[in-house]
Amino acid sequence: MNTSQRILLTGQSGIRMARMIEKLRHYVLNRTDFGEFACESVEDHMVEIHVQDHPEEAFVKQRGGFQRLLLKPSLYLERLWHRAMARVQSRLPSQGLAIITMHAVFYHTLARQFISAVDYHQFKDLGIDKVITLVDDIYDVWARLSEPGQLFFVPHKDPPDDASPEVIAALCDEASLKSIASLMEILAWRSYEVFSSAEIARRIPKPPIVFPVKHCLHTAANVLFSDRRLVYVSHPIAEPRRLMLSDDATLGRELQAEVESLARCLRVFLRWIPICPTRVDELRIADRASAAAQGASWPLLTERWIHPSADESLWVPTENHEERALDPLKKERKLGTEVSPLIAVLLSVLREQITAQINSRDRQLVEQSHALVVWRPYFNGSLSTGARTEMRHRNLLVDWGVDNPGDKRCYIYSPRSDLAKWRAGVVAGALLGLDNPPSQSQAHSVREALVDDSQTFNALKTGQLDPGALRRIAENVGVSLVPGATALSRSAVAPDPRTQEYEWIQDAWATIAAQVNRADEVEKESRPGDYWCEEEGVKPEEFVEQVVKQWKLEPACASEKQTGEET
């Protein structure tokens, strides 16, 4: 650990920065591997200076008072920020660990717009070693900023006892529309905060770091105070979430547990700092069908990806209920009542905006990491497009000279059974598509038939399929190989080299084989130096042990393993 550092910690309003600093301070005081640190808040100094100059406005010291300070003209706020930063600089210790906390972007309460009071020149002489931006789920930020006295607080009146269902539905829709609009504003706010913080880092210059606050406290402390390697943990998200909303929820939860175990093993046994993308989990807006299946009113947020508890993580739990972010009056909404079509439109836009930020944030997490660990990219026969994209972004960084070849290795665990299931889906789609476009249920049933046939499944594992297997596979799943025949109808015609069918089978197989070969999307993104493990049933701790042996990495000693544990 570097015992003398200055760290700039930024983050949008609503993440509860001061409470996080308290949690971090309490955590390091009970550890032997971290030391005490000084902390100065730019916003606290802005308030103190303002009250010194204007004692009659001491109310800005109260909770939520900074929002009232942001009623002042933006030019005044810029001058106030400049004076506060000068005071921070004068109070920073010359040695030891020191944290400066600040919001890079403010939301001007009167003008209702985003502003930045930052003077980049003032950072040049501060000796900043790291610039870290803290981020949290927009639903948590909304919950905190919707508390009384906060920016997005809206007093909701309970409907009269004799109110008609139509009146209640209208009140619920109005509340939903306002909250969805606030969520969009929070998304934009976070984007500006990350951008402005990155600009500060470039002016210093230091590489910017984005850190989701739902990581455990040990990970947070290491990101701030140590020089350990950041490693990005890439894993499937969409397929486990789909399973958790189905009858196969256990399979989805098992994958979640594997990922959590992998992150812990990387932290404990390799002394790496695992950064998990699902520590921000926002793309979980349920559709109407899944809400109805749960017997719940819509709009609805689905279950969140698991993460360390509030006691174990930097995250500060919300006092307001974040699950009501899409429907603040959920308790009033009657099941089955009609929801305004405008809500569906806005939720579609919100999904697109969330997806865009995921795309941007995951690339940033790859850029700031020293390595990628990719876990089961073909889980349950479904390609993780996120894992493929993240490996591809790693390759682009090398191809365009940002990183040197071999500097950002990928360590991939992809059991052959996962890949075989993925290939089975490709073959099923190709077989059915030879005649008519397949339905989703047809493709699924054919894929399952291919997986259940041991001979075919073993061939899919190795990729050693041949044209002679095509007819047997087709017969097993009831697909016709006669041109022009109805899809899923059987053919009684025996294969004959002299018939048109044989020639057609050869052409069809060439098409299918080409699709299967192209299907191994993740393998295409592999580069020299990457490590692959394709064994079946490898546990996260066994995989990490293999990585250690393969690259002769130095594992953590017993004492370090103990300090690497979560709280």
Order of alpha helices (4+ residues) and beta strands (2+ residues): beta-alpha-beta-alpha-alpha-alpha-beta-beta-beta-beta-alpha-alpha-beta-alpha-beta-alpha-alpha-beta-alpha-alpha-beta-alpha-beta-alpha-alpha-alpha-alpha-alpha-alpha-beta-alpha-alpha
